[in-house]
């Protein structure tokens, strides 16, 4: 199924720095990262019906990192040492 046939369209003037999926995945694999990636299989239920009237479904892999681990990695990264002025704040809005 193509992105346009699924009702999705690539917006105008999008020029990614990769030429294809393999190049994108290779670039992602080269990123230095100490945070583990996690994968969960999910079932997406759409609003398009099949010939029997049932909603069509698709099995997908959802890849993600724990956001708490990501923040911990950023705070401990020496490349961001100049931004170490992170302090709790109280903001009062009336």
ZIZINOR-V753911 format. One record per residue. RES is the residue in one small letter. PHI is phi in whole degrees, 0 to 359 (* if undefined). OMEGA is omega in whole degrees, -180 to 180 (* if undefined). Layout:
# ZIZINOR-V753911
res->{RES & RES}
phi->{PHI & PHI}
omega->{OMEGA & OMEGA}
This chain:
# ZIZINOR-V753911
res->{x & x & x & x & x & x & x & x & x & x & x & x & x & x & x & x & x & x & x & x & x & x & x & x & x & x & x & x & x & x & x & x & x & x & x & x & x & x & x & x & x & x & x & x & x & x & x & x & x & x & x & x & x & x & x & x & x & x & x & x & x & x & x & x & x & x & x & x & x & x & x & x & x & x & x & x & x & x & x & x & x & x & x & x & x & x & x & x & x & x & x & x & x & x}
phi->{* & 276 & 297 & 286 & 288 & 274 & 89 & 254 & 229 & 285 & 290 & 298 & 62 & 274 & 229 & 296 & 278 & 245 & 266 & 202 & 298 & 298 & 293 & 298 & 296 & 297 & 296 & 297 & 296 & 277 & 292 & 279 & 204 & 259 & 270 & 285 & 276 & 237 & 230 & 234 & 273 & 234 & 249 & 264 & 255 & 266 & 256 & 267 & 264 & 276 & 296 & 266 & 87 & 271 & 295 & 288 & 234 & 216 & 275 & 229 & 263 & 252 & 260 & 202 & 241 & 293 & 298 & 294 & 296 & 297 & 295 & 301 & 296 & 296 & 295 & 274 & 277 & 296 & 296 & 253 & 301 & 293 & 253 & 274 & 274 & 258 & 227 & 297 & 228 & 249 & 242 & 253 & 244 & 248}
omega->{179 & -179 & -180 & 180 & 178 & -180 & 179 & 176 & 174 & -176 & -180 & 173 & 175 & -180 & -179 & -178 & 178 & -176 & -177 & -178 & -179 & 179 & 177 & -179 & 177 & 178 & 178 & -180 & -179 & 179 & 176 & -176 & 177 & 177 & -178 & 173 & 177 & -180 & 174 & 175 & 180 & 176 & 179 & 178 & -178 & 180 & 177 & -177 & 174 & -177 & 180 & 179 & 179 & 177 & 179 & 179 & 178 & 176 & -178 & 172 & 177 & -179 & -178 & 173 & 177 & -177 & 178 & 177 & 179 & 179 & 178 & 178 & 179 & -179 & -179 & -177 & -178 & 178 & -180 & -177 & -179 & -180 & -175 & 178 & -179 & -180 & 176 & 179 & 172 & 180 & -179 & 178 & 179 & *}
